Amino acid sequence: QLKKRIAAIPKDSLYPVQHYDTLAGLPSIEYNDIFYLDKKIYALNSSNGIYRFDKKSQLFSKDTFLMNQYDTTSVTGFYNSFGTDKDDVWHITGDNDGVRKIFNLNGNQISELPESKLFNNLKTFHIYEADSIVFFSGPKGIIAYNRRMKIPKSKFHPVQLRKVFIKNDSLVYAGKNATSEYNFPYKQNAVQFEYSLPYYTKPEKNEYQYILEGFDQDWSKWSLETKNNYTNIAEGTYTFKVRAKNLFGEISKEDSYVFTVLPPWYRSWWAYFLYILGAVLTIILFSQWRSKQLRAKNLALEKTVANRTEEISEKNVQLESQTERLKELDTMKTRLFANISHEFRTPLTLIKGPIEKLEETQKNTISTTNIKMIRRNANRLLNLVNQLLDLSKLDSGKLRLNVAEGDVFKCVRTAASSFGSHAASRNIDYRIKIPSRPLWGSFDRDKIEKIMYNLLSNAFKFTADEGKISITASFRHNQLELKVSDTGSGIAAEKLPHIYDRFFQVDDSYTREKAGSGIGLALTKELVQLMNGKIYVESELGKGTRFKVHMPIEEIKSYQKDAIQEKPIAVFENEDEKPTSTVSNKRTASILIIEDNNDMRHFIREQLIQDYDIFEAPNGKEGLKKATKLMPDLIITDLMMPQMDGITLCKKLKTNIATSHIPVIMLTAKAGIENKLEGLETGADDYLTKPFNAKELQVRTKNLIAQRQQLRELFSKNISLDPKEITVTSLDNKFLEQVLGLLEEKHADSEFGVPRMQEQLGMGKTRLHTKIKALTDQPPGELLRNFRLKRAAQLLSQNAENISQVAYSVGFNSLSYFTRCFKEFYGMSPSEYVKKGK
């Protein structure tokens, strides 16, 4: 092996000896120990670690693998040993406490030699002989150690726990013969344990390991100490265990000691008993005290709950009242929009219609009546828009008083006088009581005129013809007092508080007598309040209403006459006209117009009068009477009318067998699809929304009348026609099926005629005649005769019988009369009809 190591010296070196220093990679030129391991040369520098020699590069480099395996700072030297089974490396540590084996041949394990504990204070060692004898030199001379021989061992006894002390002075355990368990008071929780190992080969090398179960988490590290102390041990039961290891690494059996640290008195069982007893007594006393408190609180709470319940009940009543009010307001709003729509659409139709007609005519002329109608409805629209704008300005705070000097009484007199002609046309006793003297003051003329107009227009609107209306004005104590009274329908007491609410109407149904927007009185009150005035109302249902207005006006003693030119305000929006009827013998169809607005009736009449006989009715109730009496070919009705609305009228017409066949066109200002469906579902045949085109009205009217005429002609030509094909309503279909069934059953009876037909159908002569004529375009007698002739033609075409037998079989008593009627109906005699068939 020595030869092998010498052979490692480079052959190409110039000298037999090669010098390696820091230039060759060594950290320093001092304190470098050389050792040989796994066929590699290493240099150990105690300050800088381990370096490996590279034979090819002839340089040393740091070896991190071996450095990570061992702390080289405690190593003073490395030496190789030879002649053993394995190539080992031995070293002496820096503190000279023994010999260590650090690396085996593979260089991946560190282990301690058992023999190292046999040799102390050795400074150097050498390996010399091949039979593994190691010579050690030290202060006691030279020692030879044969590694192949086994070291004799002493008998190995288990470790013994010798003594246990508490508080370092009280002995509680002294070996195996003593009590093995002991209860320590809580204050004496500092314990000391002493133990030993009866092994006498190098006994100073014996090591110990211990654990106090219940206190320590794991065994302690191996130590030469033969005693151990524990302090501040909590109450509980603990087991102290100890074990030993001799210099050869043999581990002894464990010895143990069990002891209990008692809890302090305040955590003893009798203390807990006292705690529980005290807690129970405390709970009982507290419960009794608390029960008294709770009873007192319950009484107070019951009283509070009763008060709160009463308050909640009151609030619930208020909420219910408010909910009902909101529902009323919602219903009112819905009807308001319908009413406002009606108020706008009707005058728009009356303005739009004549203008469209004017565009269609070549002469571009318009009648005075139509011009007045356009002006009235334009003023009506303007008034509605102005009222809505005034309300909007009031809401935004932008409506201001425009005060100017003038004669107050003259202004009031002028406004009141503008209703004179309207009162005369309706024979109303209209009395104006205004002082003749002038009253000069500063006031807003426009606001007073609007107040006067709204109060008087309401009085005229709800007062019947030949009624009484009065306007009185007076001035005292710088207060202008206006009184407007009438003998109209009056207002119910429960509705009086709401008449000044916006859009509120005393009668907001579709059948109300007078139309309106619900704006006038609301605007009147707000205008009066804007002028720092007050308004009062008294009314009795069925007797009339009286409004009283007080407004502060400061009189001006000195004034200039005619400083302000008085001009009349717009008068009543619509002069009443009596419904008229226009009939001409030249026309073949009649139309009944049912409309509460005079201008609208006039407009519709003007569009249709050239081609049809026109009848008129001012409301649904009157219209139903005229429809039943006149049996018109077509009815045009408004949806919203007094006494009976269009929906109710249509239902009554379509459910009456006498009038169910009459087609109905519904006119309305309600443009929603729901309203259109409602009208159609009640039996209306057509639906027109205001404002409508006059030409469209004419075309729809013509089409409906022509359609009915075509159905009647179709029936007269075909005996086998299904009644469903010529009727529109189910009621008419049922009636016609009944008539045809009766004819089918009785036509062969020569005694069966119109009187028996009336008796079988339960209808009078006139009613039966009108109904059958309307459906078949034939009177009952002619219908019966034609039915018999059609049945005879069927029999003749089948060659079932001869002509005379056929005539008698279908109800004819005279063959000559049958032949004459047959020839009139078919244009040929029965015999010719038979020959033609063949």
FILUM-961561 format. One line per field, with one value per residue (C-alpha): residue number from 1; x, y, z. Coordinates in steps of 0.5 Angstrom, whole numbers. Each point is the difference from the previous one (the first is absolute). Layout:
# residues N
resi <- NUM, ... $
u <- X, ... $
v <- Y, ... $
w <- Z, ... $
***
This chain:
# residues 838
resi <- 1, 2, 3, 4, 5, 6, 7, 8, 9, 10, 11, 12, 13, 14, 15, 16, 17, 18, 19, 20, 21, 22, 23, 24, 25, 26, 27, 28, 29, 30, 31, 32, 33, 34, 35, 36, 37, 38, 39, 40, 41, 42, 43, 44, 45, 46, 47, 48, 49, 50, 51, 52, 53, 54, 55, 56, 57, 58, 59, 60, 61, 62, 63, 64, 65, 66, 67, 68, 69, 70, 71, 72, 73, 74, 75, 76, 77, 78, 79, 80, 81, 82, 83, 84, 85, 86, 87, 88, 89, 90, 91, 92, 93, 94, 95, 96, 97, 98, 99, 100, 101, 102, 103, 104, 105, 106, 107, 108, 109, 110, 111, 112, 113, 114, 115, 116, 117, 118, 119, 120, 121, 122, 123, 124, 125, 126, 127, 128, 129, 130, 131, 132, 133, 134, 135, 136, 137, 138, 139, 140, 141, 142, 143, 144, 145, 146, 147, 148, 149, 150, 151, 152, 153, 154, 155, 156, 157, 158, 159, 160, 161, 162, 163, 164, 165, 166, 167, 168, 169, 170, 171, 172, 173, 174, 175, 176, 177, 178, 179, 180, 181, 182, 183, 184, 185, 186, 187, 188, 189, 190, 191, 192, 193, 194, 195, 196, 197, 198, 199, 200, 201, 202, 203, 204, 205, 206, 207, 208, 209, 210, 211, 212, 213, 214, 215, 216, 217, 218, 219, 220, 221, 222, 223, 224, 225, 226, 227, 228, 229, 230, 231, 232, 233, 234, 235, 236, 237, 238, 239, 240, 241, 242, 243, 244, 245, 246, 247, 248, 249, 250, 251, 252, 253, 254, 255, 256, 257, 258, 259, 260, 261, 262, 263, 264, 265, 266, 267, 268, 269, 270, 271, 272, 273, 274, 275, 276, 277, 278, 279, 280, 281, 282, 283, 284, 285, 286, 287, 288, 289, 290, 291, 292, 293, 294, 295, 296, 297, 298, 299, 300, 301, 302, 303, 304, 305, 306, 307, 308, 309, 310, 311, 312, 313, 314, 315, 316, 317, 318, 319, 320, 321, 322, 323, 324, 325, 326, 327, 328, 329, 330, 331, 332, 333, 334, 335, 336, 337, 338, 339, 340, 341, 342, 343, 344, 345, 346, 347, 348, 349, 350, 351, 352, 353, 354, 355, 356, 357, 358, 359, 360, 361, 362, 363, 364, 365, 366, 367, 368, 369, 370, 371, 372, 373, 374, 375, 376, 377, 378, 379, 380, 381, 382, 383, 384, 385, 386, 387, 388, 389, 390, 391, 392, 393, 394, 395, 396, 397, 398, 399, 400, 401, 402, 403, 404, 405, 406, 407, 408, 409, 410, 411, 412, 413, 414, 415, 416, 417, 418, 419, 420, 421, 422, 423, 424, 425, 426, 427, 428, 429, 430, 431, 432, 433, 434, 435, 436, 437, 438, 439, 440, 441, 442, 443, 444, 445, 446, 447, 448, 449, 450, 451, 452, 453, 454, 455, 456, 457, 458, 459, 460, 461, 462, 463, 464, 465, 466, 467, 468, 469, 470, 471, 472, 473, 474, 475, 476, 477, 478, 479, 480, 481, 482, 483, 484, 485, 486, 487, 488, 489, 490, 491, 492, 493, 494, 495, 496, 497, 498, 499, 500, 501, 502, 503, 504, 505, 506, 507, 508, 509, 510, 511, 512, 513, 514, 515, 516, 517, 518, 519, 520, 521, 522, 523, 524, 525, 526, 527, 528, 529, 530, 531, 532, 533, 534, 535, 536, 537, 538, 539, 540, 541, 542, 543, 544, 545, 546, 547, 548, 549, 550, 551, 552, 553, 554, 555, 556, 557, 558, 559, 560, 561, 562, 563, 564, 565, 566, 567, 568, 569, 570, 571, 572, 573, 574, 575, 576, 577, 578, 579, 580, 581, 582, 583, 584, 585, 586, 587, 588, 589, 590, 591, 592, 593, 594, 595, 596, 597, 598, 599, 600, 601, 602, 603, 604, 605, 606, 607, 608, 609, 610, 611, 612, 613, 614, 615, 616, 617, 618, 619, 620, 621, 622, 623, 624, 625, 626, 627, 628, 629, 630, 631, 632, 633, 634, 635, 636, 637, 638, 639, 640, 641, 642, 643, 644, 645, 646, 647, 648, 649, 650, 651, 652, 653, 654, 655, 656, 657, 658, 659, 660, 661, 662, 663, 664, 665, 666, 667, 668, 669, 670, 671, 672, 673, 674, 675, 676, 677, 678, 679, 680, 681, 682, 683, 684, 685, 686, 687, 688, 689, 690, 691, 692, 693, 694, 695, 696, 697, 698, 699, 700, 701, 702, 703, 704, 705, 706, 707, 708, 709, 710, 711, 712, 713, 714, 715, 716, 717, 718, 719, 720, 721, 722, 723, 724, 725, 726, 727, 728, 729, 730, 731, 732, 733, 734, 735, 736, 737, 738, 739, 740, 741, 742, 743, 744, 745, 746, 747, 748, 749, 750, 751, 752, 753, 754, 755, 756, 757, 758, 759, 760, 761, 762, 763, 764, 765, 766, 767, 768, 769, 770, 771, 772, 773, 774, 775, 776, 777, 778, 779, 780, 781, 782, 783, 784, 785, 786, 787, 788, 789, 790, 791, 792, 793, 794, 795, 796, 797, 798, 799, 800, 801, 802, 803, 804, 805, 806, 807, 808, 809, 810, 811, 812, 813, 814, 815, 816, 817, 818, 819, 820, 821, 822, 823, 824, 825, 826, 827, 828, 829, 830, 831, 832, 833, 834, 835, 836, 837, 838 $
u <- 0, 6, 2, -6, 0, 7, -2, -6, 6, 0, 5, 1, 3, 6, 2, -1, -3, -6, -2, -7, -2, -6, 1, -2, -6, 1, -3, 7, 7, -1, -4, -2, -1, 0, -4, -2, -7, -4, 6, 0, 5, -3, 3, -3, 1, -3, -2, -2, -3, 2, 3, 0, 6, -1, 6, -2, 0, 5, -4, -4, -7, -5, -4, -7, -3, 5, 0, -8, 1, 5, 2, 7, 1, 1, 5, 7, 3, -2, 4, -1, 0, 2, -1, -7, -6, -2, 4, -2, 2, 1, 1, 1, -4, 2, -2, 4, -6, 1, 1, -6, -1, -3, 0, -1, 2, -6, 1, -8, 0, 2, 1, 3, 5, -2, 8, 0, -2, 6, 5, 0, 5, 4, 3, 2, -1, 3, -2, 6, -1, -4, -3, -4, 4, -1, 6, -3, 5, -2, 2, 0, 4, -1, -6, -1, -7, -2, -6, -1, -1, -7, 0, -2, -7, -3, -6, -6, -5, -6, 0, -3, -4, 4, -4, -5, -1, -5, 2, 7, 1, -6, 1, -6, 3, 7, 0, -4, -2, -3, -8, 0, -6, 0, -5, 3, -4, -1, 5, 6, 0, 7, 3, 8, 1, 7, 2, 6, 3, 3, 5, 7, 4, 2, -6, 1, -2, -7, -5, -7, -7, -7, -7, -5, -7, -5, 5, 5, -1, 5, 7, 5, 7, 5, 4, 5, -4, -3, -5, -6, -4, -7, -4, -7, -3, -8, -5, 0, 3, 7, 5, 7, 4, 8, 4, 8, 5, 7, 7, -2, -7, -4, -6, -3, -7, -5, -1, -6, -3, -8, -2, -6, 0, -6, -5, 0, -6, -4, 0, -1, -6, -3, 1, -3, -6, 0, 0, -6, -4, 2, -2, -7, -2, 2, -4, -6, 1, 1, -6, -4, 2, 0, -7, -2, 3, -3, -7, 1, 3, -6, -5, 4, 1, -8, -2, 5, -2, -7, 2, 4, -6, -5, 5, 1, -7, -1, 6, -3, -7, 4, 4, -7, -3, 7, 0, -8, 2, 6, -5, -5, 6, 2, -7, -1, 7, -2, -7, 3, 5, -6, -4, 5, 1, -7, 0, 6, -2, -7, 2, 6, -5, -5, 6, 3, -6, -2, 7, 1, -7, 2, 7, -4, -5, 2, -4, 4, -6, -2, -7, -1, -3, 7, 4, -4, 1, 8, 0, -4, 5, 6, -2, -2, 7, 4, -4, 2, 7, 0, -2, 5, 5, -2, 0, 7, 2, -3, 4, 6, -1, 1, -8, 1, -6, 0, -3, -3, -5, -7, -7, -1, -8, 0, 5, -5, -6, 4, 1, -7, -3, 4, -5, -6, -2, 2, -5, -6, 1, -1, -6, 4, -2, 7, 1, 6, 0, 6, 1, -1, 5, 8, 5, 7, 5, 7, -2, 2, -6, 2, 0, -7, -3, 3, -3, -7, 0, 1, -5, -5, 1, -1, -6, -3, 3, -4, -6, -6, -4, -4, 4, 2, 7, 3, 6, 1, 6, 1, 6, 1, 6, 4, -2, -3, -6, -3, -6, -2, -6, -4, -6, 4, 1, 4, 6, 0, 2, 6, 3, 0, 7, 3, -3, 6, 5, 3, -4, -5, -7, -7, -2, 6, -3, -1, -8, 1, -5, 6, 7, 6, 7, 0, 5, -5, -2, 8, 2, -5, 2, 7, -1, -4, 6, 5, -4, 0, -7, -5, -5, -7, -5, -7, -4, -6, -1, -6, 0, 6, 7, 2, 7, 3, 7, 3, 6, 4, 0, 2, -4, 3, -4, 3, 0, 0, -7, 1, 8, -1, -5, -4, -1, -4, 2, -1, -7, -3, 4, -6, -7, -5, -4, -6, 1, -3, -2, 1, -4, 0, -4, 5, 5, 0, 3, -1, 5, -1, 6, 0, 5, -1, 5, -5, 6, 2, -7, 0, 7, -2, -7, 4, 4, -6, -6, 1, -1, -4, -6, 3, -3, 3, 0, 4, 1, 0, -7, -3, 4, -2, -8, 1, 4, -6, -5, 3, 5, 5, 5, 6, 1, 6, 1, 5, 3, 0, -7, -5, -6, 3, 7, 2, 2, -7, -4, 4, -1, -8, 0, 3, -4, -6, -3, -3, 6, 6, 0, 2, 7, 4, 6, 3, 3, 5, 5, 3, 6, 2, 0, -4, -5, -1, 0, -5, -5, 1, -1, -7, -2, 2, 1, 5, 4, 3, 5, -1, 2, -2, 0, -6, 1, 2, -7, -4, 4, -1, -8, 0, 3, -4, -7, 3, 2, -7, -3, 4, -1, -8, 1, 4, -6, -5, 3, 2, -5, 6, 4, 3, -3, 7, 2, -5, 0, 5, -2, -2, -7, -1, 2, -4, -6, 1, 1, -7, -3, 3, -2, -7, -1, 3, -5, -6, 1, -4, -6, -4, -4, 7, 1, 3, -5, 2, 7, -1, -3, 5, 6, -3, 1, -5, -2, 4, 6, 1, -1, 6, 4, -1, 1, 6, 3, -2, -3, -6, -7, -2, -6, 5, 5, -5, -2, 7, 2, -6, 2, 8, -3, -4, 6, 4, -6, -1, 8, -1, -6, -3, -7, -4, -1, -7, 2, 7, -5, -4, 6, 3, -6, -4, -7, -1, 4, -1, 2, 7, 1, 0, 4, 5, 1, 0, 6, 4, -2, -3, -6, 1, -1, 6, 4, -1, 2, 6, 2, 0 $
v <- 0, 5, -2, 2, 7, 1, -1, 5, 6, 2, -3, 6, 4, 4, -2, -7, 5, 4, 6, 2, 6, 6, 0, -7, 1, -1, 5, 1, -3, -2, -5, -4, -8, -5, -6, -5, -3, -3, 0, 8, 5, 5, 5, 3, 7, 1, 7, -1, -7, -6, 1, -6, -1, 0, -5, 3, 8, -1, 5, -1, 2, 1, -7, 3, -8, -2, 7, 0, -7, 2, 6, 1, 6, -5, -5, 1, -6, -6, -6, -6, -7, -6, -8, 0, -3, 7, 7, 4, 7, 2, 7, 3, 6, 6, -1, -6, -4, -6, -4, 1, -4, 5, -3, -7, -2, 3, 6, 1, -2, 3, -4, -1, -5, -4, -1, 8, 0, -4, 5, 7, 5, -3, 6, -4, -7, -5, -6, -4, -8, -3, -4, 6, 1, 8, 3, 6, 5, 5, 2, -7, -3, -4, -5, -5, -2, -6, 1, -7, -2, 1, 5, -4, 3, 0, -2, 5, 1, 4, 8, 1, 6, 1, 6, 5, 7, 5, 7, -2, -2, -5, -7, -4, -6, -4, -6, -6, -1, 6, 2, 1, 5, 6, 6, 7, 6, 5, 5, -5, -1, 0, -7, -2, -7, -4, -6, -4, -6, -6, -1, 1, 0, 7, 2, 7, -1, -2, 4, 1, 2, 2, 2, 2, -2, 5, 6, -2, -1, -4, -4, 5, 0, -5, 3, -2, 3, -5, 5, 5, 5, 2, 6, 3, -7, 1, -4, -7, -7, -1, -6, 2, -5, -1, -4, -1, -1, -3, 2, -6, 3, -5, 3, -3, -1, 6, 1, 4, 4, 2, 6, 5, 7, 2, 6, 6, 0, 5, -6, -6, -4, 3, 7, -1, -3, 7, 3, -4, 1, 8, 0, -3, 4, 6, -2, -1, 7, 3, -4, 3, 7, -1, -2, 6, 4, -4, 1, 7, 1, -5, 5, 6, -4, -2, 7, 3, -6, 2, 8, -2, -5, 6, 4, -5, -1, 7, 0, -6, 4, 5, -4, -3, 6, 3, -7, 1, 7, -2, -5, 6, 4, -5, -2, 8, 1, -6, 3, 7, -2, -3, 7, 4, -4, 1, 7, 1, -5, 2, 7, -2, -4, 5, 5, -5, -3, 6, 2, -7, 1, 7, -3, -5, 5, 4, 6, 1, 3, -2, 2, 5, -6, -4, 7, 1, -7, 0, 7, -3, -6, 4, 4, -6, -3, 6, 1, -7, 1, 7, -3, -6, 5, 4, -6, -1, 7, -1, -6, 3, 7, 3, 3, 7, 6, 5, 6, 6, 5, 0, -1, -6, 0, 1, -6, -4, 3, -2, -7, -1, 3, -5, -5, 3, -2, -7, 0, 3, -6, -5, 5, 0, 6, 3, 6, 5, 4, 4, 7, 6, 4, -1, -3, 2, -4, -4, -7, -6, 1, -7, -4, 3, -2, -7, -1, 3, -4, -7, 2, 2, -5, -6, 3, 0, -7, -3, 4, -2, 4, 5, 0, 6, 2, 7, 4, 5, 5, 4, 4, 1, 1, 0, -7, -2, -5, -4, -5, -5, -4, -5, -5, -6, -7, 2, -4, -5, 1, -5, 3, 7, 0, -3, 5, 4, -6, 0, -4, -2, -1, -1, -5, -3, -6, -1, 2, 7, 5, 5, 0, 3, -1, 2, 5, 7, 0, -2, 5, 5, -1, 0, 7, 3, -2, 3, 6, -1, -1, -6, -4, -3, -5, -2, -6, -4, -6, 1, 8, 3, 3, 7, 2, 6, 3, 6, 3, 6, 6, 7, 6, 6, 6, 4, -3, 1, -2, -5, -1, -7, -2, -6, -6, -6, -7, -6, -2, -7, -5, -4, 3, -6, -2, -5, -6, -1, -5, 1, -5, -1, -4, -1, -4, -7, -1, 4, 1, 2, 5, -1, 6, 5, 5, 4, 2, -7, -2, 6, -2, -8, 2, 5, -6, -5, 4, 0, -8, -2, 2, 3, -1, 3, -1, 4, -6, -8, 0, 4, -4, -6, 2, 3, -7, -4, 4, 2, -6, 3, -3, 2, 4, 4, 1, 4, -4, 5, 3, 2, -4, -6, -1, -4, -6, -1, 2, -5, -6, 2, 0, -6, -4, 2, -4, 6, 4, -5, 0, 7, 2, 5, 4, 2, 7, 2, 4, -5, -3, -6, -7, -2, 5, -2, -8, 2, 3, -5, -6, 3, -1, 7, -2, 6, 5, 7, 4, 7, 4, -4, 2, 1, -4, -6, 1, 0, -6, -4, 2, -2, -7, -2, 2, -3, -7, -1, 1, -5, -5, 1, -1, -6, -3, 2, -4, -7, -4, -4, 5, 0, 5, 1, 3, 5, 2, 4, -1, -7, 3, 1, -6, -4, 4, -1, -8, 0, 3, -4, -6, 2, 1, -7, -3, 4, 1, -5, 2, 4, 3, 3, 7, 7, 0, -7, 2, 5, -4, -5, 5, 4, 6, 6, 1, 7, -3, -7, 4, 5, -5, -5, 5, 3, -7, -3, 6, -3, 1, -6, -2, 0, -4, -5, 0, 0, -6, -4, 2, -2, -7, -1, 1, -5, -5, 1, -1, -6, -3, -2, 2, 3, 8, 0, -5, 4, 6, -3, -3, 7, 3, 3, -1, 3, -3, 6, 5, -5, 1, 7, 1, -5, 4, 6, -2, -5, 4, -7, -4, -7, -4, 4, -1, -7, -1, 5, -5, -6 $
w <- 0, 1, -7, -2, 3, -2, -7, 0, 0, -7, -5, -4, 6, -1, 7, 4, 5, -1, 4, 1, 3, 0, -8, 0, 3, 7, 5, 4, 0, 8, 3, -5, 1, -5, 0, -5, -1, -6, -4, 0, 4, 4, 4, 7, 2, 7, -2, -7, -1, -4, -7, -5, -5, -7, -4, -7, 2, 6, 4, 6, 1, 6, 1, 2, 1, 6, 3, 0, 4, 5, 4, -2, 5, 6, -4, 1, -4, -5, 0, -5, 3, -4, 1, 2, -4, -2, -2, 6, 2, 7, 3, 7, 2, 2, 8, 0, 3, -4, -7, -5, -7, -4, -7, -3, -7, -3, 3, 2, 7, 7, 6, 6, 2, 7, 1, 0, 7, 2, -1, 3, -1, -6, -4, -6, -2, -6, -4, -1, -1, -5, 5, 2, 7, 1, 4, 5, 3, 6, 7, 2, -5, -6, -1, -5, -2, -4, -3, -2, 7, 4, 6, 6, 3, 7, 2, -2, 5, -1, 2, 7, 3, 6, 4, -1, 4, 0, 1, 0, 7, 1, -2, -2, -3, 1, -4, -2, 7, 1, -2, -8, 0, 4, 0, 0, 3, -5, 3, 0, -7, -1, -1, -1, -2, 1, -4, -2, -4, 3, -6, 2, -6, -1, 4, -1, -7, 2, -3, 2, -4, 4, -1, 5, -4, 1, 0, -5, -8, -1, 3, 2, -4, 3, 6, 5, 5, 6, 2, -2, 3, -2, 2, 0, -2, -1, 4, -3, 0, -3, -2, 0, -4, -1, -4, -1, -5, 1, -4, -5, -1, 3, 3, 7, 2, 2, 7, 2, 6, 0, 4, 1, 1, 4, -2, 4, 5, -4, -6, 5, 0, 6, -3, -6, 4, 4, -6, -3, 6, 0, -7, 1, 6, -4, -6, 5, 3, -7, -3, 6, -1, -8, 0, 4, -5, -6, 3, 1, -7, -3, 3, -2, -7, 0, 1, -6, -4, 1, -2, -6, -2, 0, -3, -6, 0, -2, -5, -3, -1, -2, -5, -2, -1, -4, -4, -2, -2, -4, -4, -1, -2, -5, -3, 0, -4, -5, -1, 0, -6, -4, 2, -2, -7, -1, 1, -5, -5, -1, -2, -4, -4, -1, -2, -5, -3, -3, -2, -4, -3, -2, -4, -3, -4, -6, 2, 7, 3, 7, 3, 6, 4, 0, 1, 6, 2, -1, 4, 6, 0, -1, 6, 4, -1, 1, 7, 2, -2, 4, 6, 0, -1, 6, 4, -2, 1, 7, 2, -3, 4, -7, 0, 3, 0, -5, 4, -4, 2, -2, 1, 4, -1, -7, -1, 4, -4, -7, 2, 3, -6, -5, 2, -1, -7, 2, 6, -5, -5, 6, 3, 7, 5, 0, 5, 0, 7, -1, 3, -6, 4, -2, 4, -2, 3, -2, -2, -4, -6, -3, 7, 1, -6, 0, 7, -3, -6, 4, 5, -5, -5, 6, 2, -8, -1, 6, 0, -4, -6, 4, 6, 4, 1, 3, 1, 5, 1, 6, 4, 7, 5, -6, -2, -7, 1, -5, 0, -5, 1, -4, 0, -3, 2, 7, 3, 5, 7, 0, -7, 2, 3, -6, -5, 0, -1, -7, -5, 5, -3, 4, -6, -3, -3, -8, 1, 3, -2, -1, -3, 3, 2, 8, -1, 1, 7, 2, -4, 3, 7, -1, -4, 6, 5, -5, 1, 8, -1, 3, -4, 4, -3, 2, -3, 1, -5, -5, 2, -2, 2, 2, 0, 4, -2, 5, -3, 3, -5, 2, -3, -3, 1, -6, -6, -8, -4, -5, 1, -1, -6, 2, -5, 1, 1, -4, 2, 1, -4, -4, -1, 1, -6, -1, -3, -7, -5, -7, -5, -7, -4, -5, 5, 0, 7, 7, 5, 8, 3, 7, 3, 6, -3, -5, -4, -1, -2, -5, -3, -1, -3, -5, -2, -2, -1, -8, 0, 6, 4, 7, 7, 6, 8, 5, 5, 0, 4, -6, -5, 2, 0, -7, -3, 3, -3, -7, -1, -4, -5, 4, 7, 1, 8, 4, 6, 6, 0, 6, 2, -4, -2, -7, 3, 4, -7, -4, 5, 0, -7, -2, 6, -3, -5, -4, 0, 0, -8, 0, -1, 5, -1, 6, 1, 6, 2, 4, -5, 4, -3, 7, -2, -7, 2, 5, -5, -5, 5, 2, -7, -4, -7, -1, 4, -1, 4, 0, -3, -6, -8, -3, -6, 4, 4, -7, -2, 6, 0, -7, 1, 6, -4, -6, 3, 4, -7, -3, 5, -1, -7, 1, 4, -5, -6, 4, 4, 3, 3, 7, 4, 3, -7, 0, 7, 5, 7, 3, 2, -7, -2, 5, -2, -7, 1, 4, -6, -5, 4, 1, -8, -1, 5, -2, -7, -3, 4, -4, 6, 3, -2, 3, 6, 2, -1, 5, 5, 0, 0, 6, -4, -2, -7, -1, 4, -4, -6, 1, 3, -6, -5, 3, 0, -7, -4, 0, 4, 4, -5, -6, 4, 1, -8, -2, 4, -3, -7, 2, 3, -6, -5, 4, -1, -7, -2, 4, -5, 7, -2, -5, 0, 3, 6, 1, 1, 5, 4, 1, 2, -6, 0, -7, -6, -4, 5, 1, -7, 0, 6, -3, -6, 3, 4, -5, -6, -3, 1, 4, -6, -3, 6, 0, -8, 1, 6, -4 $
***
